[in-house]
Amino acid sequence: MLYKTVGIIGAGAWGTALAINIARGGANVILWSFDGEYAHFDGVAMPSNLVIVQNPDALSNADLWLNVTPASYFRETMHRFVPVYNNQPIIICTKGADSKTHEFMGEILQSELPNCVDFGVLSGPQFAGEVAAGAPTGSTLAGTTPRVMEAGLQTINFAHLDATNDVIGTQIAGVGKNIMALIAGYIHETISSENERAMIFTLCCHEIIKVGLALGAKIETFTGLCGLGDLFLSATSPTSRNYSGGVAIAHNKELKGTIEGIYAYETIIVRAHQVNCDTPMLENIRSKIHKNIRQSAQYQDLCK
């Protein structure tokens, strides 16, 4: 089957970058924006085969959907699209978890669209601006069925895609890298010993992987592009919102925007308790981070 028309839900930086990438690959792209706005990238023109819409109905006959809405709006947006869903395969491109229920995005999708059996997850080292500019990018594509894998491999115009059926592991790796980037930024500013920083970073990584394995993930997923690759990108670069958020927290500075790693942190701890996994280092560092952000109205509910 040829996937000639791709519907992308969410016109933030990542959604718009993916829309540009897929349109460059030859598919017609319908980019849904809640308010008609979309991200702009310096020096990057919008392809002629990409249109911006506000009406969900415009995506009803697309061959494939990509949901790229932020984790905090994922459920609400998915619910909005239920009436126009027409058995398309869906690829989730959001890294994160529900801050209240601690569900991963795939679990939310299944609750909102229980008849959707063809869904997958795209996750990896992907800065939106570089994808929009055409920089070579690699990611992990995890899928529940051959149909969704075929759709993703045909349309996502990346230099390299790792294919796997480990949907839960790919999601946990995406959540985990947000946590680790937050921790990396925080300990870089608060701990002078490089030995100690390396110890903390490694033990926290180990605990996240341990939780993932208990939830059914495969160990090799954490060494792939969605794991080690995304970790390298996010936990070593000030460009990473979570890394820079950790730095800001360390200095009691105002946090700009939503720092997904904070919510992801809570989810991993909650899910760890559900499967009886001990996470002493993660919980130790979390308590220190919470002391610094206790005065933030945005996050005070997480720091009680």
Disulfide bonds with the S-S distance in Angstrom:
none
